[in-house]
């Protein structure tokens, strides 16, 4: 993976166009992500680098310090965008992540992240030492390493993610499991959902957030190019043969979603399996505005609180 250092010209703390993140300060450490998940919705972003490269915002830590110094009131929490996973398997990214986390904890600012990566010991220990300020979501849609290897080639193996989940839970870090995206025809069957629910429950998780895959032209192009297993690709794309255009809760954004009834059936199966293990399921309303409401707490429960909505004037 080629790392291209670039200078961030805009502010570090920015606002997302997603409705569930509209009132939360967010941070991207990179443009592009070394995990290279073939279904990643960010592949269609204008600033997305070419395959095999990521752009590292090398001056993030210095700019963040200056921004925090200038603020009359600090944000309650900061969300690290999963479009540039905080724990990518790239030394330069991990070094910047550790420095950025340290600055936020120094200012007693909360941190929320969603990751499918391997968390280094130094980063884990720092978060555990500041557990009251951390909320975590761990992404996992299957225990089948063949499927994960095909769709998430550089992400951490499932067992590593689950071990990290348990360590976070045991350290009193508020931790949620995230099944996103559920891949129709591949990871939406009862056995797969039951296995993931069981594994998360054994790790100590009590809440799951979920959404099914959606398509944009760049995502479809990536699947055609990068998903080498032809049978997997056909099963996945066949599920969208009757897909619907859907306006999601992101600024000026529409997607191709599974038919509403298909999504309802998948979420019903997930809820049924999750109930066996005492797990609460929250469906992402931003991506399913036609059938879901409320928050999946992607940026943590702290950010969803009434007090956090005041952050909108902070950046």
N, C-alpha and C positions, 0 to 999 in steps of 0.2 A: 504494500500500500504506500503510495507516494503522498507525502505530507507537504503541502504548499503553505508556508506561513504568510499570512496577509494581515494588514492593519485594519482594525475595526474603526470605521469612521463614525458610525452612528453610536447611540448610547448602548450600554450593555444591557440594562434593564428595559425590556420592551414589552409591548402588549400583543397578545396573540389575537388572531381573527376568530378563533374558536370561541363559541359562546361560553363554554365552561371554563375558559381561561381569560375571559375578557377583563376581569378585575384583578388579575394576578400578574406580578412582575415575572417575566420569563427570561431565561438566558440560553443562548446557543453558544457552545464553545467552538463549533465547527460548522461549516457548510458541507453537507454530505456526511456519511457515516461509514466507518470501516466495517460494520457488520454486514453491509451489502445485502440486506434482506430483499429478496426479489419482488416482494409484494409492496414495498415501501411507497407510501403515497407521496413522499417528498421527491421522488424521481422526476416529477413533473414541474418542480419549482424552477423558477428562472435562474436562481443562483446555484443550482445543483451541479457539482463538478462532473467531469467525465468519469467513466468507469476507471477504477484503479487509483483514484486520487481523492483526497479530502483537503479542504481549505481550513487551516487552523487560525483562529483569531488570536494571534500571539500576544496582543496587548490587552487582552480581556482583564487580567487581574489588576493591572495598573489603572485602567479606566474605571473599573468597579470601585476601587478604593476612593478615587476622586469623586465619583457619583455619590457614594455613601456619605462622604464628608460634607457634601453640599446640601444634603437633604435635611429639611426641618423635622421630618418625621419618617422613620425608617419603615420599609415594607414589613408586614408581619411574616410573610413567607415569600420565597422565590422558587419558581418551578424550572427545573432543567428540562428543556424540551427533548422528547424522545427522538425527534428528527435528527438530533446529533447526540446520541447516547452518551451519558456521562462516563460510562465505563467501556469505552472502545479499546480493543487490543492494540493500542498504539502508544508507545512510551511518551511521546510529546503531549498527546491528549491527556493521558493519565496524570502527567506532571502538572499540567494546567488545571485539571480537575481538582487535584489535591490542594493546590494553592488557592483556587477560587472557593472551595469549601471552607478552608481555613479562614479566609477573610470574612465570609458570611457568619461563621460561628463566632469569630472575634467580635463582631458587631451584634451578636445575639439575634441574628435574622434566621428564621426558619428555612428549611430546605426540603423540597419535595422532588422526587425523581421517579421515572419509569425506566427500567433497564432490562435488557436481555443479556447483559455482559457479565464478565468475570470481575468481581470486585477485589482489588489488591488488598493485602493485609493492612497496609498503612491507611488506606481510605476507610476500610471497615472499622479499624480501631478509632479513627478520628470521629466517625459517625456514632459509634457506640459511646464514646466519651461525651457526646452531645446529643444523646438519644432523645431528649425532650424536644429538641428542635428539628427532628428528622421525621419525615413520612415517606415511606417507600412503596412502590408498586413493582412487582416482579412479573415480567411477561413470560408466559409459557402456554402454548396451545396444544402441545402433544408431548407424550413421553417417548415417541418413536424417533430415534436418532436419525433414521433414514429420511423421514419427512423433514425434520428440522435441518438436517444437513443440506437438503435440496433447497429449502426456502430461506434459511438463515445461516449461510455458510460460515460466517465468522463469529457467530454468537456463542455464548457458553453452552456446554452440554447441559441437558435437563437436570441431571443429578447435582451439578454444581449450583445451578440456580436454586434448587430446592434446599440444598445445604446452607446457602447464603440466606435464604428466606428464614430458615429456622434460627440461624444465628441472629438475624435482625430482630425476630420476634422475641427470642430469649433475652435480648438486650433491651427490651421494652421500646423498641422502635415500632411505631404504628405501621403495619405492613399489610398490603392488599395484594392478592393474586390477580393477574390480568390475563384473560383469554381473548386476545385481540391481535390479529384477526383470527376468527374461527374460519377455517377453510372448507367451503361446501364440497361435499363429496369425498373429503379426505380426513377432516378432524371433527366433523359434526355428528358422528355416530355415538350411540350410547356408551359403548365400551371405551372410546377415547375420552369422552367427557367425564365418565366415571373415574377413569384412571387419573386424570388431572385433578379432579375434585378431591379424590382420596389423598393424593400426594400433597396438595396444598393444605388439606386439613391436618395431615400428619405433621406438617411443618409448623402448625400452630396458627394458620390463617383462619379468619372467621368471615371474611368478605371477599367476594370475587366481582370484578368488573369485566364486562364482555361486550364484544361487537363482532359482527361478521365482516368478512372481506368486502371491500367495494372496489370498483374499477374506475380508473381514468385512462386516457390513451397511453400515457407514459407507463402506467402499471401493466396494462395489457402487453405493451411492447416489451417490457422487461420480462414478463412471464414467457413470452414467445421466444425471447433470445436466451434467457438465462436458466429457465427450468428445463433441464435436459431430459428428464423422464417424461416421455411423450404421453404415457398413460396417465400420469398425474396431471399433466397440463390439460389433457382432454377432459378428464373428469371434473376438473376445477372450472374450466371455461364453459363446459356444457351446462353448468348450474346457472349461468348467466344468460342462457339463450332467451329466456323470457324476462330478463332483467328490466328494471324500471329506472328512468331518470329521476333523480331525487335531489332536491335542494336541501343541503345540509346546513347546520348552524355554523357556517364559516362564511366570511365576507365574500359575496359574489361567487359562491362555489356550488357546483352540482356534480353528481357522481352517477355511475351506473350501480344500482343496488340490486341485491336479490329481490325477487317478488316479496311483497309484504307478508303473504301467508307463509312463504318459506322461512323468512326470518322469525316469524312468530313460533313456528314449529321448532326451530333450532333452539330458541331461547326457552321454550317450554321444556324441551328435553334437558337442557342444562339446569334449569331450576329444579326439575325432578331429581336429577342425579345429585345436585348440590345439597338438596334437602336431606338426603340420606346421611350426609356428613355434617349436618348442622350449619351449612354455609349460606350466607345471604348473597344474592346475586343482584347486581345493579347493571342494567343495560345502558350503554352510552347513548344518551338522548341527542347529543350533537350529531351523531352519525345515523340515528334512527328517529328523527323528529316526528315521523308519522305514527310510531307505535310506542314510544317511550317518553317519559318525562322525569324531571328531577335530575340529580347529578350522579355521575359514576365516580365522583371524587378523584378525577385524574390528577388534580393538583393538590389533593389531600383535603381532609375535613377542615383543617385550619383555614384553608383558603376559601372554603365554602361557607364559612361562618359569616354572620352579619357584619362583624367587625372588619373582616377582610375586604368587604366590598368598598371600604373607604380608601383602599389602596389606589383606586383608579386615578386619583389626583396626584399620586406620588411620582409618576414617570411619564 
